[in-house]
């Protein structure tokens, strides 16, 4: 049966304590058989969803301000995606593209060539997850340049595999006791305007000086960077930082890799976050919002770089699975047809206005930041800028108890991030922001 907003409702409706008795029973089952290494942040178990509303097993209607960490940007139970996936499942679910290929994979790569930055010839390879995309982007950069050093920045998050743990900055919970890590990864300072006070060109000059002094320009295969840092705290670099790094790579025979896994597919008000400053990456990695909830990731780059790899050098059994690529085709069409990039801009203006008003009324919001439908508040100890992780945890817990799905992030654990579905209504967003405001005021 196709789930619709009629079945699910359109507003938050908390009917039991959260978590309710049915969620508690499921959680007890989980603890018996699911690894404790998986987080238990919000143990409410979902039964169905539509738009921006999740329904749990106790029939509570929850307002989703997380989108599964920027995955369901087009909302839940999108009819076009349901139809596309259903048709593909009926046709075939898997053949392995490397064995017997299919048209839909090619169609997705054609779309990526159209919508990713730049008019140059591009080719793509499809994978299963963001971490897998990043790993392959690094492989490609090293092969194409003949160099080994990969430059990443403070507060970066790129995944949980061995190589991507090396690329990721934060130790706990991502890296602690999981080493040794992959070599030839070098970390430099990033642009964090709230905490470093530097302009974009100044921050870039600092990073470039570190690269040239400690690594050497002729050893660098690529600079890998999130245009807006996700897990690191929704850090928006100062204007001019990304263009300066991109230009440095072009001048020094290195590649610029944009990790757009959390920022891509209209989340920031453009197809990709680098579009805001006209940066054209040599390679761009995508996942999360790519396929409306189905597991799919991509690496797209200049054709001469991507095609330099020997045949068989890229691949994977499930990469570009036919059901996932069918979902991606429908997702991209939905983003385009509903002009959800523009909607992301409108949502961002709504969130920023509300959050800045809240900041003016309270003493624990150090900064409001973000771009488009990717907004955050950094919480601090009143009277300064000392990170306040306890406040962020309390805010998230309060929101969750009131039926609003909110999530935290940040190197210091002190950032509350908002990633609503781009189809969320104004009324729904206002409701969610009012709950967030109540949570922050209660702490102030």
VEXDREN-2710 file (C-alpha; in Angstrom, 1 decimal):
% VEXDREN-2710
k/r/px/py/pz
1/UNK/0.0/0.0/0.0
2/UNK/1.3/3.5/-0.8
3/UNK/1.6/5.6/2.4
4/UNK/0.1/9.1/2.0
5/UNK/-0.1/12.1/4.2
6/UNK/-3.7/11.2/4.7
7/UNK/-2.7/8.0/6.4
8/UNK/0.1/9.6/8.4
9/UNK/-1.2/13.1/9.2
10/UNK/0.4/16.4/8.6
11/UNK/1.3/17.6/12.1
12/UNK/3.1/16.4/15.2
13/UNK/0.9/14.4/17.6
14/UNK/2.4/12.9/20.7
15/UNK/0.1/10.3/22.2
16/UNK/2.3/8.4/24.7
17/UNK/5.4/9.0/26.7
18/UNK/8.4/8.8/24.4
19/UNK/9.5/6.2/23.9
20/UNK/6.2/4.5/24.2
21/UNK/5.6/0.9/25.4
22/UNK/5.8/-0.7/22.0
23/UNK/9.1/1.1/21.3
24/UNK/10.4/0.1/24.7
25/UNK/9.6/-3.6/23.9
26/UNK/11.4/-3.4/20.6
27/UNK/14.3/-1.7/22.2
28/UNK/14.6/-4.6/24.7
29/UNK/14.7/-7.0/21.7
30/UNK/17.3/-4.9/20.0
31/UNK/19.6/-4.9/23.0
32/UNK/19.6/-8.7/23.0
33/UNK/20.7/-9.1/19.3
34/UNK/22.1/-5.8/17.9
35/UNK/25.6/-4.7/18.6
36/UNK/26.0/-2.2/21.4
37/UNK/28.4/-0.3/19.1
38/UNK/25.4/1.2/17.3
39/UNK/24.2/4.4/18.9
40/UNK/20.9/4.4/20.9
41/UNK/20.3/8.1/20.6
42/UNK/16.5/8.2/20.1
43/UNK/15.0/4.7/20.7
44/UNK/11.7/5.3/19.0
45/UNK/10.9/2.7/16.4
46/UNK/9.2/3.9/13.2
47/UNK/6.4/2.1/11.5
48/UNK/5.6/4.4/8.5
49/UNK/6.2/7.9/7.3
50/UNK/5.1/10.5/4.7
51/UNK/6.4/14.0/3.9
52/UNK/8.0/15.3/7.1
53/UNK/6.0/13.1/9.5
54/UNK/7.2/9.8/11.1
55/UNK/4.8/7.5/12.8
56/UNK/6.2/5.3/15.5
57/UNK/5.0/1.9/16.7
58/UNK/3.0/3.6/19.4
59/UNK/1.2/5.8/16.8
60/UNK/3.0/9.0/17.9
61/UNK/3.4/11.4/15.0
62/UNK/6.9/12.8/15.0
63/UNK/8.1/15.8/13.1
64/UNK/11.3/15.0/11.2
65/UNK/14.0/17.7/11.3
66/UNK/16.8/15.3/10.5
67/UNK/15.8/13.6/7.2
68/UNK/17.8/10.5/8.3
69/UNK/20.9/12.8/8.3
70/UNK/20.1/14.6/5.0
71/UNK/19.0/11.4/3.2
72/UNK/15.3/11.9/2.7
73/UNK/15.5/15.5/1.4
74/UNK/12.5/14.9/-0.9
75/UNK/10.5/13.7/2.1
76/UNK/9.2/10.2/3.0
77/UNK/7.0/8.0/0.9
78/UNK/7.4/10.1/-2.3
79/UNK/4.9/8.6/-4.9
80/UNK/7.4/8.9/-7.8
81/UNK/10.1/7.1/-5.9
82/UNK/7.7/4.4/-4.7
83/UNK/6.5/3.8/-8.3
84/UNK/10.1/3.8/-9.7
85/UNK/11.4/1.3/-7.1
86/UNK/8.3/-0.9/-7.4
87/UNK/8.7/-1.1/-11.2
88/UNK/12.4/-1.9/-10.9
89/UNK/11.9/-4.6/-8.2
90/UNK/9.4/-6.2/-10.5
91/UNK/11.8/-6.2/-13.5
92/UNK/15.0/-7.3/-11.7
93/UNK/16.8/-6.4/-8.4
94/UNK/20.4/-7.2/-9.3
95/UNK/22.7/-8.4/-12.1
96/UNK/25.9/-6.6/-11.1
97/UNK/26.6/-3.7/-13.5
98/UNK/30.2/-5.1/-14.1
99/UNK/28.7/-8.4/-15.4
100/UNK/25.5/-7.5/-17.2
101/UNK/24.8/-3.8/-17.3
102/UNK/21.6/-1.8/-17.6
103/UNK/20.4/1.5/-18.9
104/UNK/19.4/3.1/-15.6
105/UNK/23.0/3.2/-14.3
106/UNK/24.0/5.1/-17.5
107/UNK/21.0/7.5/-17.0
108/UNK/22.1/8.4/-13.5
109/UNK/25.6/9.1/-14.7
110/UNK/24.2/11.3/-17.4
111/UNK/22.2/13.2/-14.8
112/UNK/25.4/13.6/-12.6
113/UNK/27.3/15.0/-15.6
114/UNK/24.5/17.6/-16.1
115/UNK/24.0/18.8/-12.6
116/UNK/27.5/18.7/-11.0
117/UNK/29.5/21.9/-11.4
118/UNK/31.4/22.7/-14.6
119/UNK/30.7/22.2/-18.3
120/UNK/33.7/20.0/-18.9
121/UNK/33.3/16.3/-19.9
122/UNK/32.6/14.2/-16.8
123/UNK/32.3/10.5/-16.0
124/UNK/31.0/8.8/-12.9
125/UNK/31.2/5.6/-11.0
126/UNK/28.5/4.5/-8.5
127/UNK/28.9/2.9/-5.1
128/UNK/26.9/2.1/-2.0
129/UNK/27.9/4.6/0.7
130/UNK/29.5/8.0/1.2
131/UNK/32.6/6.4/2.8
132/UNK/33.0/4.1/-0.2
133/UNK/32.7/7.1/-2.6
134/UNK/35.4/9.0/-0.6
135/UNK/37.7/5.9/-0.6
136/UNK/37.4/5.7/-4.4
137/UNK/37.9/9.4/-4.9
138/UNK/41.2/9.1/-3.0
139/UNK/42.2/6.1/-5.1
140/UNK/41.4/8.0/-8.3
141/UNK/43.3/11.1/-7.2
142/UNK/46.4/9.1/-6.3
143/UNK/46.3/7.1/-9.5
144/UNK/45.7/10.1/-11.8
145/UNK/48.4/12.4/-10.2
146/UNK/51.0/9.7/-9.3
147/UNK/51.2/11.3/-5.9
148/UNK/50.2/9.9/-2.5
149/UNK/49.5/12.8/0.0
150/UNK/45.9/13.6/0.8
151/UNK/45.2/16.9/2.6
152/UNK/42.2/17.1/4.9
153/UNK/41.2/19.7/7.5
154/UNK/40.3/20.1/11.1
155/UNK/36.7/19.1/12.1
156/UNK/36.4/16.9/9.0
157/UNK/34.2/13.8/8.8
158/UNK/34.5/11.5/5.8
159/UNK/33.4/8.1/7.0
160/UNK/34.1/5.1/9.3
161/UNK/36.1/2.7/7.1
162/UNK/39.8/2.4/7.7
163/UNK/40.9/5.0/5.2
164/UNK/38.0/7.4/5.9
165/UNK/38.7/7.1/9.7
166/UNK/42.2/8.4/8.9
167/UNK/40.6/11.3/6.9
168/UNK/38.1/12.0/9.7
169/UNK/39.3/14.4/12.5
170/UNK/37.3/13.5/15.5
171/UNK/38.5/10.6/17.7
172/UNK/35.4/9.7/19.7
173/UNK/33.3/7.8/18.7
174/UNK/34.6/7.4/15.2
175/UNK/38.3/6.4/15.6
176/UNK/39.0/5.5/19.2
177/UNK/41.1/2.2/19.4
178/UNK/40.3/1.4/15.8
179/UNK/43.8/2.1/14.4
180/UNK/46.3/1.8/12.9
181/UNK/45.0/4.1/10.2
182/UNK/45.9/4.5/6.6
183/UNK/49.1/6.6/6.0
184/UNK/49.8/9.6/3.8
185/UNK/46.9/11.7/5.2
186/UNK/47.8/15.2/6.4
187/UNK/45.5/17.5/8.4
188/UNK/45.7/21.3/8.3
189/UNK/43.6/24.1/9.8
190/UNK/40.3/24.9/8.3
191/UNK/38.1/28.1/8.2
192/UNK/36.0/28.3/11.3
193/UNK/34.9/32.0/11.4
194/UNK/33.2/31.8/14.8
195/UNK/36.3/30.5/16.5
196/UNK/39.3/31.8/14.4
197/UNK/38.0/35.2/13.3
198/UNK/39.9/34.9/10.0
199/UNK/38.7/35.9/6.5
200/UNK/38.5/33.3/3.9
201/UNK/41.8/34.3/2.1
202/UNK/43.5/34.5/5.5
203/UNK/42.4/31.1/6.6
204/UNK/43.4/29.7/3.2
205/UNK/46.8/31.2/3.4
206/UNK/47.3/29.6/6.8
207/UNK/46.3/26.2/5.4
208/UNK/48.4/26.5/2.3
209/UNK/51.5/27.5/4.4
210/UNK/51.0/24.4/6.5
211/UNK/50.7/22.2/3.4
212/UNK/53.8/23.6/1.7
213/UNK/55.8/23.5/4.9
214/UNK/54.9/20.1/6.3
215/UNK/54.0/18.1/3.2
216/UNK/55.3/19.8/0.1
217/UNK/53.2/20.9/-2.9
218/UNK/54.7/18.4/-5.2
219/UNK/53.6/15.5/-3.0
220/UNK/50.0/16.4/-2.8
221/UNK/47.5/14.3/-4.8
222/UNK/44.4/16.1/-3.6
223/UNK/42.8/18.4/-1.1
224/UNK/39.6/16.7/0.2
225/UNK/37.1/19.0/1.9
226/UNK/33.4/19.3/2.8
227/UNK/32.2/22.7/1.5
228/UNK/30.2/22.9/4.7
229/UNK/31.4/20.6/7.4
230/UNK/28.6/18.2/8.5
231/UNK/29.5/16.1/11.5
232/UNK/32.1/18.6/12.5
233/UNK/29.5/21.2/13.4
234/UNK/27.9/22.6/10.2
235/UNK/30.9/24.9/9.9
236/UNK/30.5/27.3/6.9
237/UNK/33.9/28.5/5.8
238/UNK/34.5/32.2/5.3
239/UNK/33.9/33.4/1.8
240/UNK/37.0/33.0/-0.4
241/UNK/38.4/30.0/1.5
242/UNK/37.3/27.3/-0.9
243/UNK/38.1/29.2/-4.1
244/UNK/41.6/29.8/-2.8
245/UNK/42.3/26.2/-2.0
246/UNK/40.8/25.1/-5.3
247/UNK/43.1/27.6/-7.1
248/UNK/46.1/26.3/-5.2
249/UNK/45.4/22.7/-6.4
250/UNK/45.1/23.9/-10.0
251/UNK/48.4/25.8/-9.7
252/UNK/50.3/22.9/-8.1
253/UNK/49.2/19.9/-10.1
254/UNK/46.9/18.5/-7.4
255/UNK/43.2/17.8/-7.4
256/UNK/40.3/19.5/-5.5
257/UNK/37.8/16.9/-4.2
258/UNK/34.5/18.2/-2.8
259/UNK/32.8/15.9/-0.4
260/UNK/29.2/16.8/-1.0
261/UNK/27.8/13.8/0.7
262/UNK/25.8/15.8/3.3
263/UNK/25.5/19.1/1.4
264/UNK/24.5/17.8/-2.1
265/UNK/21.3/17.6/-4.0
266/UNK/19.7/21.0/-3.2
267/UNK/20.3/20.9/0.5
268/UNK/22.0/24.3/0.7
269/UNK/19.8/26.0/-1.9
270/UNK/21.9/25.0/-4.9
271/UNK/22.4/21.6/-6.5
272/UNK/25.8/21.5/-4.6
273/UNK/27.3/23.7/-1.9
274/UNK/30.4/24.6/-4.0
275/UNK/28.0/26.3/-6.4
276/UNK/27.6/29.2/-4.0
277/UNK/31.1/30.4/-4.7
278/UNK/31.5/29.1/-8.2
279/UNK/34.1/26.4/-7.3
280/UNK/34.4/23.6/-9.9
281/UNK/35.9/20.5/-8.2
282/UNK/38.0/18.1/-10.1
283/UNK/36.1/15.3/-8.3
284/UNK/32.9/15.4/-6.3
285/UNK/31.5/12.7/-4.1
286/UNK/27.8/12.3/-3.5
287/UNK/25.5/10.0/-1.4
288/UNK/22.8/10.7/1.3
289/UNK/20.2/12.8/-0.6
290/UNK/21.0/11.1/-3.9
291/UNK/18.3/8.4/-4.0
292/UNK/15.5/9.3/-1.6
293/UNK/16.6/6.7/1.1
294/UNK/18.0/4.0/-1.1
295/UNK/21.7/3.2/-0.6
296/UNK/23.6/4.9/-3.5
297/UNK/26.8/7.0/-3.8
298/UNK/28.7/8.5/-6.6
299/UNK/32.1/9.7/-7.6
300/UNK/32.0/12.2/-10.5
301/UNK/35.0/13.9/-12.0
302/UNK/36.7/15.3/-15.0
303/UNK/36.6/12.6/-17.7
304/UNK/40.4/12.5/-18.2
305/UNK/40.9/11.9/-14.5
306/UNK/38.1/9.3/-14.0
307/UNK/39.1/7.5/-17.2
308/UNK/42.7/7.3/-16.3
309/UNK/42.0/4.3/-14.1
310/UNK/42.7/0.9/-15.6
311/UNK/39.7/-1.3/-16.4
312/UNK/38.6/-3.2/-13.3
313/UNK/40.3/-0.7/-11.0
314/UNK/36.9/0.6/-9.8
315/UNK/33.9/-1.5/-8.9
316/UNK/31.9/-3.4/-6.3
317/UNK/29.2/-6.0/-6.4
318/UNK/26.3/-3.8/-5.4
319/UNK/27.5/-0.4/-6.7
320/UNK/24.8/1.2/-8.7
321/UNK/22.2/-1.4/-7.8
322/UNK/19.3/-1.2/-10.2
323/UNK/16.7/-0.5/-7.5
324/UNK/18.8/2.3/-6.0
325/UNK/19.5/4.0/-9.4
326/UNK/15.8/3.9/-10.2
327/UNK/15.2/5.7/-7.0
328/UNK/17.9/8.2/-7.8
329/UNK/16.4/9.0/-11.2
330/UNK/13.0/9.7/-9.5
331/UNK/14.7/11.7/-6.7
332/UNK/16.6/14.0/-9.1
333/UNK/13.4/14.5/-11.1
334/UNK/11.5/15.4/-8.0
335/UNK/14.2/17.8/-6.9
336/UNK/14.1/19.5/-10.3
337/UNK/10.3/19.4/-10.9
338/UNK/9.4/20.8/-7.5
339/UNK/12.2/23.3/-7.5
340/UNK/13.4/22.1/-4.2
341/UNK/16.6/24.1/-4.4
342/UNK/14.6/27.3/-4.2
343/UNK/12.5/25.8/-1.4
344/UNK/15.7/25.0/0.5
345/UNK/16.6/28.7/0.3
346/UNK/13.1/29.7/1.6
347/UNK/13.4/27.2/4.5
348/UNK/16.8/28.5/5.3
349/UNK/15.6/32.1/5.6
350/UNK/12.8/30.9/7.9
351/UNK/15.2/28.9/10.1
352/UNK/17.8/31.7/10.3
353/UNK/15.3/34.3/11.2
354/UNK/13.8/32.2/13.9
355/UNK/17.2/31.0/15.3
356/UNK/18.7/34.5/15.3
357/UNK/15.7/35.9/17.2
358/UNK/16.2/33.1/19.7
359/UNK/19.9/33.9/20.0
360/UNK/19.0/37.5/20.9
361/UNK/16.8/36.3/23.7
362/UNK/19.1/33.8/25.3
363/UNK/22.7/33.5/26.5
364/UNK/23.9/30.1/25.4
365/UNK/23.8/30.4/21.6
366/UNK/27.2/31.3/20.5
367/UNK/26.5/31.3/16.7
368/UNK/23.7/30.6/14.3
369/UNK/25.0/29.4/11.0
370/UNK/24.2/27.3/7.9
371/UNK/23.1/27.7/4.3
372/UNK/19.7/26.8/2.9
373/UNK/18.0/23.9/4.7
374/UNK/21.1/23.1/6.6
375/UNK/21.1/25.2/9.8
376/UNK/22.6/24.9/13.2
377/UNK/23.1/26.6/16.6
378/UNK/26.4/26.3/18.4
379/UNK/25.8/26.2/22.2
380/UNK/28.2/27.7/24.6
381/UNK/28.6/28.3/28.3
382/UNK/26.8/31.6/29.0
383/UNK/29.1/34.6/28.9
384/UNK/31.8/33.1/26.6
385/UNK/32.4/30.7/23.8
386/UNK/33.3/27.6/25.8
387/UNK/31.6/24.6/24.0
388/UNK/28.5/23.4/25.9
389/UNK/27.9/19.8/25.0
390/UNK/25.6/19.3/27.9
391/UNK/23.2/22.0/26.6
392/UNK/23.2/20.5/23.1
393/UNK/22.3/17.1/24.6
394/UNK/19.5/18.6/26.7
395/UNK/18.1/20.5/23.8
396/UNK/18.0/17.3/21.6
397/UNK/16.5/15.3/24.4
398/UNK/13.8/17.9/25.0
399/UNK/12.9/18.1/21.3
400/UNK/12.7/14.3/21.1
401/UNK/10.4/14.0/24.1
402/UNK/8.1/16.5/22.4
403/UNK/8.0/14.5/19.2
404/UNK/10.5/16.5/17.2
405/UNK/13.5/14.6/15.7
406/UNK/16.6/16.8/16.2
407/UNK/20.2/15.7/16.2
408/UNK/23.5/17.1/17.4
409/UNK/26.9/17.2/15.9
410/UNK/30.2/19.0/16.2
411/UNK/33.7/18.2/17.2
412/UNK/32.9/19.4/20.7
413/UNK/29.4/17.9/20.7
414/UNK/27.8/21.3/21.2
415/UNK/25.9/21.9/18.0
416/UNK/22.3/21.2/17.3
417/UNK/21.7/20.8/13.5
418/UNK/18.5/21.0/11.5
419/UNK/18.1/19.1/8.2
420/UNK/14.3/19.2/7.5
421/UNK/12.9/17.5/4.4
422/UNK/12.8/20.1/1.7
423/UNK/9.0/19.4/1.4
424/UNK/8.3/20.3/5.0
425/UNK/5.5/22.9/5.2
426/UNK/5.8/26.3/6.8
427/UNK/3.5/25.3/9.5
428/UNK/5.4/22.2/10.3
429/UNK/8.7/24.0/10.4
430/UNK/7.3/26.7/12.6
431/UNK/6.0/24.1/15.0
432/UNK/9.4/22.4/15.2
433/UNK/11.3/25.6/15.7
434/UNK/8.9/26.6/18.5
435/UNK/9.8/23.3/20.3
436/UNK/13.5/24.0/19.8
437/UNK/13.1/27.5/21.2
438/UNK/11.3/26.2/24.3
439/UNK/14.2/23.8/24.8
440/UNK/16.8/26.5/24.6
441/UNK/14.9/29.0/26.7
442/UNK/14.5/26.4/29.4
443/UNK/18.2/26.1/29.7
444/UNK/18.9/29.9/29.7
END
